[in-house]
Amino acid sequence: MVTCGFQRAAFTDEQFATVFSAKGQDIEFIEDVIERLTPEQLDQAFSGVWARPVKKSEISGIHGTLFYELEQKKRFYPSKRESDVAGPPHSPA
């Protein structure tokens, strides 16, 4: 049996804006972030994030999803917006 889990962590508003940099963007891929930011910007963008875990039961809304090593999923998120996802369950594509 294979299991899967997702980590949830709190970004500051500034960190979120750095990682999810486009207007209305709520999907990002770590490979794109690494390509876009300098090492110093990466340090600032992720400083303390993993030290601020959030329990699933305490979340009232998820503002963004950051994918790690899942570049094959990019075709489903061409606009990097969850609302525009290409394919089920959100659209008949």
N, C-alpha and C positions, 0 to 999 in steps of 0.2 A: 504494500500500500504506500502510495506517495502522498505526502501532505504538503501544503503550501501555506505560508503565512505572509502577512504584509505588516511592515513596521509603519507606525504612525508617529509623527513628531511635529512639534510646533515651530514654525518659522516666525521670525519677526516680520512685520510688514515690509521692511526694507529688504530682508533676505528673500521673501516671497517675490517681490517686484524684480529682483535681480535674476532669480531662477526662472520665473514665469514672466518674461520680459515684454511679450506682445499684449496689446489691449485685448481683453477677454480671454486670454490663454489660460487654460487650466490643466493642460497635459504637457509634459516635457519629458525628454529622454536625456539621461545623464551624459551620453556621448555628445549630444548637441551643446549641453552646458559647458562641458570640458573644452570643446572646440571654440566656443564663443568667448569664454572668460579667461583672463590672465590667471596665473597661479595665485596672485595676491587677492584677486576678486573671488576666486573659488574659496580661499580660506575664509574670507569675510562672509560669503554666502552660506557657508555650512558651519561656521563657528558656533558651537554650542547646540546645534539643532538636535543631534542624537542624544544629548543630555536632557532634552525636553520631550520625553516620550509621552504619548497621549493614549490612554486606554480607550478601546473601541466603545465601551459603554458610556464614556464621558464625552464623546464627540457629538456635537449638535449640527455639524456640517463639515464637509470636506471641500476645501477650496481649490485643491490641486492634486494631481497625481504625477509623481516623478518615477518613471520607469528606469530600471537598471538592467542592462544587458538583454533588452527585449526589443532591439531595433526592428525585428520582423513585425512588430505591432504597428510600426509607423504608417503602414498603408491604411490602417483603420482610422487614423487620426491626421488626415492631411492638413487640417487647419489648426491642429493642436487645441481643439475645443471639444470637450465631451459632448456638447449638444449637437455637434456636426459629425459624430462618429459614423464611419462608413460601414454599414452592415448591422445585422441584428445585435442586440435587441432594440436599438433605437430607431432604425430606419429599415425600409424594405429592401435595401440594396443587397 
